[in-house]
Amino acid sequence: MYDPSQLRTFLAVAQTLSFTQAARRLGLRQSTVSQHVRRLEDATGRILFTRDTHTVELTEDGEAMLGFARRILEVHEQASAFFTGTRLRGRLRFGASEDFVLTRLTEILEAFRHDHPEVDLELTVELSGTLHEQLDAGKLDLVLAKRRPEDPRGESVWHDRLVWIGAERLRLDPDRPVPLIVYPPPGISRALALEALERHGRAWRVACTSGSLNGLIAAARAGLGVMAHSRGLIPPGLVRVPERAGLPELGEVDFVLLHGLRHDSASQGDAAQALAQAILEGGDRLHRSR
């Protein structure tokens, strides 16, 4: 009833909220992306997206289709692998940003391990900036991290905005420096936060530094200060800082997949491609709590 190619297109649009970015990710014309979505809507008899010249949003039926599309594609891939007899093997060094510690990335990795038991998956959780450095040094094969502002590389998984978050009871004194809770360098969100404050002429001080997301969350829940964080990944117990606090806009952020420049074997490259595909197809899980 549902064409896998149309479901992949639907997921790409749902995760990027952009027909243009979805077309770029899939290597298709934008008109083909629109056609796939229209045919899927015809097949379901439901409207899956509301869209105008500036925005694309999932409808309630579109939200429901997310889970169905992902599961249909998972079964399709399992059947294809079973009947073609292809079995991935080898070592795969995968790096994931600290941002995803509290998300359902674990479900994607668990399913990948189940489908490819002969792949030795090595997971590294680090700051996005550090993961970029390790990938460039040949120490990782695949990375899921924030895109560096100066680096156009990477396959977009999910587009979001950075926002200021903190404890609900926190009140900022406009006459005192902004207390910041930040990752150490080369944290990308740290750099963007400092740049925004400097550009706005707002004084700041570092109230807490931690390389662990859980450490930052603990400091924020204790009311030590504010932190720059993805809007779609706000941890429980923290809220967006209200606009009346006068903090500057932080801008947008892309979470991307980056492949290593070379692999030691063809099987290693195939394993990296298979995991990348699983992350792209399950990308809606990445901004939902476990």
N, C-alpha and C positions, 0 to 999 in steps of 0.2 A: 504493500500500500504506500509506503514511504520510501522514496529513492534515497540511498545513502549519500549521494553527492549533494542532494538538496538539504539533507540534515546537517552535513558538514558546513555547508554555506550558512545555514540558519545559526549554528553554534558560533561561527566566526562573527557574524553580525551581532549576535546577542552579547558576545564577550567584548567586542570593540565598540559597540553602539555606533558603528560607522560602516556604511556600504563601501566607502572608498578604502578604508583600512582592511576590511574583510576581503575585498578584491585583491589588494596587494598581498595579503597573507596567503591567499589561495592561488595566486597567479592567474586570476580570471579577469575578464572585462567587468566593469561595474554594471553594465547592462545585463551580463550573464548572472551576476549576483542577484540583481533585482528580479530577473526571470525565475531563478531558483526559488526565491522567497515567495513570489507570486504563485508558483505551481504548488508549493507546499501548503500555502494558505488555501488554494483551491482544493487540495486533497483533504485537508482537515475541515474545510468549511468554516474556518475561523480566521479572524484577523490576529496575526501574531505580533505585529509591530505597529505603533503609531509613529508617524514621521511627518516632518515638515522640512523646510529648506535648511533648518539649523540643527534639529535634534532628532534622535532616533531612540524610542523607548519600547520596552517589552510591554505587551498587554498582559492581562491576567492569564489569558490562554497561552500566550507566549512563554510566561513563567512556567506554566504546567508542561509545555512542550520540552523545556530544557531537560528535565529528568528523563522523559521518554526518548528523546533524540540521543542522549548520551548512552542509555542502556541499549538501544537498538544498534548503535554503532559498535559498542563493545562486543555484543554477540556476533555481529557481522565480521569483525576482525578475528574473533576467536574461531569462527567457522572457517574463514579463509585460511588461517594459519594451520588449522587441523587438516584440511583437505589438500593443501599444497605441500604439507610435510615440512615446512620451513621451521627450523628451531634456532633461535638466536642463542649465541654463546659468547663468552668472553667477559672481560672486565669493563665496567662502565663507571667512570668517575663523575658524579653529578653534584653540582653545587646549587644550593637554594638559599635565598636571602633570609635573614632573620625575620623579615616581615611575615613569612609564612609559617612561623612556629605555631601559631594558634589557629591555623586554618585546616581545611580538610585535604591538604596536599597528601597527608598520610594515606588517605583512601586511594588516591591515584597510584601512589608508589606500591601499596599493597596489591592492587589489581595487576600492576605491571609485573611484580614478583611472581604472582600466581600464574600469569600467562607465559612468563619467560623464566622458568626456574633455573635454567642453566646460565643466566647472566649474573655475574657477581657485581651487584650494585653497591658502590661505595658512596655514601652521602656525606657531603660537607655543608654545614650550616654556618654562614658567615655574613658580614656586612656586604652589601652590594658592591661597594668600591673594591673591597678585598677580593671578591669573587672575580671581578673583571681582571684584576691583576694576576690572579692565579690562572685564569683561562689564557691570558696572553702569554704566560710563562710556560704553557703546555702542561700544567698540573691538573687540569680538569678537561673533560670531554664535552660537557653540556652544562649550561648555567641558566638558572631562572632568577632574574634580579631586576632592579630598577635600571632603566636606561640612563647612561651618563649624559648630561646635557650637551657635551661636546662630541658625542659619539653617535652617529646615525645607525650603527649596526644593530641587528637584533630583529627577531620576528615577534611582532606585538601579540601578547597574550591578553592584555587587559589594560585599559586606559582609565585613569582616575585623577582626582584632584588631591593635592596635599592640603590638610587643614590643621589648625591648632587645636589640641585637645588637652584636657586636664581634669582634675577632680571637680565634681559639680559645685562643691562649696568654695572652690578657689576664687579669690578676688584679687585682681592685679591693681597695684597702685600706679597710676599714670605718671607720677613724679619720680618713680624709682625704676632702675633697670629691670627689664623683663627677665625673670628667672627661668633659665632653659634647662631642659632635661634632654640630653643628646647622646648619640653614639660618638665614639672617638673618630678621628680621621682614619680612613678616607670615606666616612659615611656620607652618602649622597643627600639624604634628607637633612643632615646637619649642615652641609654646605649651602643648600637651598634656603634653610631657615636663617642662617647668618647673613647671606646675601640680601634676603628680603628685608631684614631689620636694618642693615647698613644702608640700603637704598632708601628706606623710609626715614632714616635719621633717628631711629629708636635705640636707646641704650639697652644693653643686655649684659647678663652675667651667667656663667655656667653654674647651675645649682646641683647638677648630677651628671656624671659621665659613666656609661656602662656599655660594654660590648654585647650585652644580653638584652633581648627584648623584655624578658621577664623582670630584669633589674630596672629597666626604664619604667615599666608599668607600675612596679612597686613604689618607685619614687613619685610618680604622678598621682597614684592613689593616696599617697601620704600628704599630698598637697604641696610638694616641694617646688613645683613650677609647671611649665607647659612644654609640650613637645610637638614637633611637626610629624604628622602621620597621615597615611592614606585614608581618605574618607570611607572607603569600603572595608577597612580593616580595624575600625575603632574597637579596642578591647572592652570587655564588660567592666563596668565600674568607672568608666571614663566617658566624658562628653565633649562635644565641640565647644570651644571657647566662644562666647557670644560676640557679635560684631561690636557691641558697645565697648568692649575692651580696647578697641583701636589697634589691634595687631594687623600687620600688612598681609595682603594676599600672598599665598605661597606658590600659586600656579599649578600646573598639571604635571602628571608623572605617568610614564609608560613602564609597565612590567613586561620584560621581553625574554625570549629564549635566544641564547647565543651558543653556537657550536664551536668546538675547538678547531684550530686551523688545520690540524691533521690528526689522523688516527693511526694507531699502531697496526691495525688490521681492518679488513673490510667488515668483519663481524662486529668490531667495536663501533664502526660508523653506522652499521645497520641498527645496533642496539640503541645508539644515541638518537637515531631518527625515529625509532619506535617509541621511545619514551617521550620525545618531543611531541609526537602525534597524540599520545595519550594525554599529555598536559594540555595541548590545544583543544582537544575534544572535551576535556573535563574542566576547562578554565573557569566555568561558573562556580565551581566548588572553592576556588581560591579566595573569594571574598565572602565566604560564609564560615562561621565559627564551627569548630568541631562539636 
